[in-house]
Amino acid sequence: TDSIREIIRSILNLEVNPALKESTYLAGQTKNYRTKDPEIRKTEILRGYKMQCETVNIGSRGIIQRAIKENTPLILEGAHIIPGKVKL
């Protein structure tokens, strides 16, 4: 799914979804991140991760739908896939 994220980054204004700029594991970090309470840091990282997943899942859905339509075998893997969240 990192490939899908990279494609989306190349066509989407990153101001729309700034979390796409960052590594999946660092997305959501805000100013003064390191000085914040661990629970707040966790919340920020999860928020950024979920923002990335929502956007990447649009691309994932398109790839899956095309594979189904063309009856093509497909293995799609990545940190952005949350079981049950990619709706066809």
C-alpha positions, -999 to 999 in steps of 0.1 A, spaced: 0 0 0 30 23 2 31 23 -36 -6 34 -36 3 62 -11 31 73 -33 9 76 -63 -17 95 -44 10 119 -30 21 126 -66 -14 137 -77 -30 151 -46 -23 185 -30 -7 175 3 -24 203 20 -56 183 16 -41 155 37 -8 165 53 -5 130 69 4 116 35 37 135 36 50 115 65 60 79 71 31 58 81 46 53 115 52 90 121 21 105 105 1 128 128 31 141 148 24 177 156 46 206 168 64 198 201 55 161 197 83 149 219 74 170 248 38 158 250 22 133 273 26 97 259 -12 93 256 -15 125 235 14 113 213 -3 80 208 -36 98 199 -18 120 173 0 90 157 -33 70 154 -51 100 140 -24 105 113 -24 67 105 -62 66 101 -61 97 79 -35 79 56 -56 47 57 -88 65 46 -70 80 16 -50 49 6 -81 27 9 -97 46 -20 -68 35 -42 -68 0 -27 -105 -4 -34 -99 6 -71 -71 -19 -75 -93 -47 -59 -123 -38 -81 -102 -39 -112 -87 -73 -103 -122 -87 -97 -135 -72 -130 -105 -87 -150 -105 -119 -130 -68 -113 -121 -52 -128 -91 -41 -101 -66 -21 -99 -34 -24 -65 -18 -4 -60 14 6 -31 35 3 -12 68 -27 7 55 -50 -23 53 -72 -25 83 -93 -57 82 -129 -49 75 -123 -13 65 -118 -18 27 -153 -18 14 -161 -29 -21 
